[in-house]
Amino acid sequence: MRASWPLWAVHLAGNALLLWLGYYWLGLGESRAPALVWSAVVALAIVVGACWLHGAAFAWFADAKPRLRTAFRTSLRRLGPLVGAAAVAVLVYWLARVAENAASAGSFKLASWLTLKMRRPVRPAAMARTVSVAFWLVRWVVLPVFLLPVAAGAASRVRKGLYWVQAPLLLLCAFWVAPLIYRWTPRVGGFGMEMASFVVRLGSAYLIGVTAWLVLAFVTSSGSPRLSQLKTTPSP
């Protein structure tokens, strides 16, 4: 990881570009056919760029002697499977969203049933919040733990030991801690201090998110399995 600063720098710039493209895409109009085609082109560029960039991280950490150019070439050669894995992930997340909507609709009936059975009041709002938190954990902690090794091409590798602890913690850093820092609004006086606070919080959240992702890619592609290889020192 200490020798991965070139990859870290590229991901800082690349993810910022992808976020800007996403913001730009959200503002595109689709009232005319040329605008609709351009919107589709930008969306495709975002998907392909994200797969190429993040696939390079997997390739980097899977190589014993990683080089930036080699990692991106490897990711480019595997762009088709990476986009396919992304499509499968979108389908899985869509199904999770459908299940969440169904569970949220039934949370009020479940709250009434629990109130009847336990003879204690169960608030429907509390039940709906519990369902929302549970599906948040499924989307951003449980599913990535199983989907990322597939995207990394390591589905056949048995994941055991620290991976099942490291991956959820890193996902929480990326999807919970970083947004929490960004949304935190301390009380400061004056527009200048508010802007400085916003820049610091945004930069800190972004650095935490990118760093957590790269460490997660390291853990998924190699990490402990590589470090746990047999020593090369001959035994007597």
C-alpha positions as CSV (number, residue, x, y, z in Angstrom):
1,M,0.0,0.0,0.0
2,R,2.9,2.4,0.7
3,A,4.0,2.1,-2.9
4,S,0.5,2.7,-4.3
5,W,0.6,6.5,-4.1
6,P,0.5,6.9,-8.0
7,L,-2.7,4.8,-8.1
8,W,-4.1,6.9,-5.2
9,A,-3.4,10.1,-7.0
10,V,-5.0,8.9,-10.2
11,H,-8.1,7.8,-8.3
12,L,-8.3,11.2,-6.6
13,A,-8.5,12.8,-10.0
14,G,-10.4,10.1,-11.8
15,N,-13.2,9.8,-9.2
16,A,-13.5,13.6,-9.1
17,L,-14.0,13.6,-12.9
18,L,-16.6,10.9,-12.7
19,L,-18.5,12.8,-10.0
20,W,-18.4,15.9,-12.1
21,L,-19.6,14.0,-15.1
22,G,-22.5,12.6,-13.0
23,Y,-23.4,16.1,-11.9
24,Y,-23.3,17.3,-15.5
25,W,-25.4,14.3,-16.6
26,L,-28.1,15.1,-14.1
27,G,-28.5,18.6,-15.6
28,L,-28.8,17.4,-19.2
29,G,-32.1,17.9,-21.0
30,E,-33.8,15.1,-22.8
31,S,-36.6,16.9,-24.7
32,R,-35.0,16.5,-28.1
33,A,-33.5,13.5,-29.8
34,P,-29.9,14.9,-30.0
35,A,-30.0,15.8,-26.3
36,L,-31.2,12.3,-25.5
37,V,-28.4,10.7,-27.5
38,W,-25.8,13.0,-25.8
39,S,-27.2,12.0,-22.4
40,A,-26.9,8.3,-23.3
41,V,-23.3,8.9,-24.5
42,V,-22.4,10.7,-21.2
43,A,-24.0,8.0,-19.1
44,L,-22.1,5.3,-21.1
45,A,-18.9,7.2,-20.6
46,I,-19.5,7.4,-16.8
47,V,-20.1,3.6,-16.6
48,V,-17.2,2.6,-18.8
49,G,-14.9,5.1,-17.1
50,A,-15.8,3.9,-13.6
51,C,-15.3,0.2,-14.6
52,W,-12.0,1.0,-16.2
53,L,-10.7,3.1,-13.2
54,H,-11.8,0.8,-10.5
55,G,-10.8,-2.3,-12.4
56,A,-7.3,-0.9,-12.6
57,A,-7.2,-0.9,-8.8
58,F,-8.0,-4.6,-8.7
59,A,-5.3,-5.2,-11.4
60,W,-2.8,-3.1,-9.5
61,F,-3.1,-5.0,-6.2
62,A,-3.3,-8.4,-7.9
63,D,0.1,-7.8,-9.5
64,A,3.3,-8.7,-7.6
65,K,5.1,-5.8,-9.3
66,P,2.4,-3.3,-10.2
67,R,2.8,-0.6,-12.7
68,L,0.2,2.1,-13.4
69,R,0.3,1.6,-17.2
70,T,0.1,-2.2,-16.9
71,A,-2.8,-2.0,-14.4
72,F,-4.9,0.2,-16.8
73,R,-4.0,-2.0,-19.8
74,T,-5.2,-5.0,-17.9
75,S,-8.4,-3.3,-16.8
76,L,-9.0,-2.2,-20.4
77,R,-8.6,-5.7,-21.7
78,R,-11.2,-6.9,-19.1
79,L,-13.5,-4.0,-19.7
80,G,-16.3,-6.3,-21.1
81,P,-16.5,-8.6,-18.0
82,L,-16.2,-5.5,-15.7
83,V,-19.2,-3.8,-17.4
84,G,-21.1,-7.1,-17.3
85,A,-20.4,-7.4,-13.5
86,A,-21.5,-3.8,-13.1
87,A,-24.8,-4.7,-14.9
88,V,-25.3,-7.7,-12.7
89,A,-24.7,-5.4,-9.6
90,V,-27.3,-2.9,-10.9
91,L,-29.8,-5.7,-11.3
92,V,-29.1,-7.0,-7.8
93,Y,-29.4,-3.5,-6.3
94,W,-32.7,-2.9,-8.2
95,L,-34.1,-6.2,-6.7
96,A,-32.9,-5.0,-3.3
97,R,-34.8,-1.8,-3.8
98,V,-38.0,-3.6,-4.8
99,A,-37.7,-5.8,-1.7
100,E,-37.1,-2.7,0.4
101,N,-40.3,-1.0,-1.0
102,A,-42.3,-4.1,-0.3
103,A,-40.9,-4.4,3.3
104,S,-41.5,-0.7,4.0
105,A,-45.1,-1.1,2.8
106,G,-45.6,-4.1,5.1
107,S,-43.8,-2.5,8.1
108,F,-47.0,-0.9,9.3
109,K,-48.9,-4.2,9.3
110,L,-45.9,-5.8,11.0
111,A,-46.0,-3.1,13.7
112,S,-49.7,-3.8,14.3
113,W,-49.1,-7.5,14.5
114,L,-46.3,-7.2,17.0
115,T,-48.4,-4.8,19.1
116,L,-51.1,-7.4,19.1
117,K,-48.9,-10.4,19.9
118,M,-46.6,-8.7,22.5
119,R,-49.3,-6.6,24.0
120,R,-46.9,-3.7,23.9
121,P,-47.1,-0.7,21.5
122,V,-44.7,-0.9,18.5
123,R,-44.6,2.3,16.6
124,P,-45.0,2.0,12.8
125,A,-42.4,4.8,12.3
126,A,-39.8,2.9,14.4
127,M,-40.5,-0.3,12.5
128,A,-40.1,1.6,9.2
129,R,-36.9,3.1,10.4
130,T,-35.6,-0.4,11.4
131,V,-36.4,-1.7,7.9
132,S,-34.7,1.2,6.3
133,V,-31.5,0.7,8.4
134,A,-31.5,-3.0,7.7
135,F,-31.7,-2.5,3.9
136,W,-29.1,0.2,4.0
137,L,-26.7,-2.3,5.6
138,V,-27.7,-4.9,3.0
139,R,-27.0,-2.5,0.1
140,W,-23.8,-0.9,1.3
141,V,-22.2,-3.5,3.5
142,V,-23.5,-7.1,2.9
143,L,-23.9,-7.1,-0.9
144,P,-20.5,-5.5,-1.7
145,V,-18.7,-8.0,0.4
146,F,-19.9,-10.7,-1.9
147,L,-20.0,-8.8,-5.2
148,L,-16.5,-7.2,-5.1
149,P,-14.5,-10.5,-5.2
150,V,-16.6,-11.4,-8.4
151,A,-15.6,-8.0,-9.9
152,A,-12.0,-8.6,-9.0
153,G,-12.0,-11.9,-10.7
154,A,-11.4,-13.7,-7.3
155,A,-14.7,-15.5,-7.0
156,S,-12.9,-18.8,-7.0
157,R,-10.6,-17.7,-4.2
158,V,-11.9,-18.7,-0.7
159,R,-12.4,-15.6,1.4
160,K,-11.8,-16.3,5.0
161,G,-10.3,-14.8,8.1
162,L,-9.9,-11.0,8.3
163,Y,-11.5,-10.3,5.0
164,W,-15.0,-10.7,6.5
165,V,-14.0,-8.1,9.2
166,Q,-12.0,-5.7,7.1
167,A,-14.4,-5.4,4.2
168,P,-17.5,-4.4,6.2
169,L,-15.4,-1.9,8.2
170,L,-13.9,-0.3,5.1
171,L,-17.4,-0.1,3.5
172,L,-18.7,1.6,6.6
173,C,-15.9,4.1,6.3
174,A,-16.6,4.8,2.7
175,F,-20.5,4.9,2.8
176,W,-21.2,6.0,6.4
177,V,-18.3,7.9,7.9
178,A,-17.4,9.9,4.9
179,P,-21.0,11.1,4.2
180,L,-21.4,11.8,8.0
181,I,-18.4,14.1,7.9
182,Y,-19.7,15.8,4.8
183,R,-23.2,16.4,6.3
184,W,-21.9,17.6,9.6
185,T,-22.4,21.4,9.9
186,P,-20.5,22.9,12.8
187,R,-21.6,26.3,14.1
188,V,-19.2,28.9,12.8
189,G,-19.5,32.6,12.3
190,G,-19.4,34.4,9.0
191,F,-19.6,33.3,5.4
192,G,-15.8,32.8,5.1
193,M,-15.7,30.3,8.0
194,E,-18.7,28.5,6.7
195,M,-17.1,28.1,3.3
196,A,-13.8,27.0,4.9
197,S,-15.7,24.4,7.0
198,F,-17.5,23.2,3.9
199,V,-14.2,22.8,1.9
200,V,-12.5,21.0,4.8
201,R,-15.4,18.6,5.3
202,L,-15.8,17.9,1.7
203,G,-12.1,17.3,1.2
204,S,-11.8,15.1,4.2
205,A,-14.9,13.0,3.2
206,Y,-13.5,12.6,-0.3
207,L,-10.1,11.5,0.9
208,I,-11.6,9.1,3.3
209,G,-13.9,7.6,0.7
210,V,-11.1,7.2,-1.9
211,T,-8.6,5.8,0.6
212,A,-11.2,3.3,2.0
213,W,-12.0,2.1,-1.5
214,L,-8.4,1.5,-2.4
215,V,-7.7,-0.4,0.8
216,L,-10.8,-2.4,0.1
217,A,-9.6,-3.1,-3.4
218,F,-6.2,-4.2,-1.9
219,V,-8.0,-6.5,0.6
220,T,-10.2,-7.9,-2.1
221,S,-7.6,-8.5,-4.8
222,S,-4.7,-9.6,-2.6
223,G,-4.3,-8.3,1.0
224,S,-4.1,-10.9,3.6
225,P,-4.1,-13.9,1.2
226,R,-0.8,-12.5,-0.4
227,L,0.7,-11.7,3.0
228,S,-0.1,-15.1,4.3
229,Q,1.9,-16.9,1.6
230,L,4.6,-19.3,2.7
231,K,7.9,-17.8,3.5
232,T,10.7,-18.3,0.9
233,T,13.3,-19.0,3.5
234,P,14.3,-22.6,3.2
235,S,13.6,-24.7,6.3
236,P,16.3,-27.0,7.6
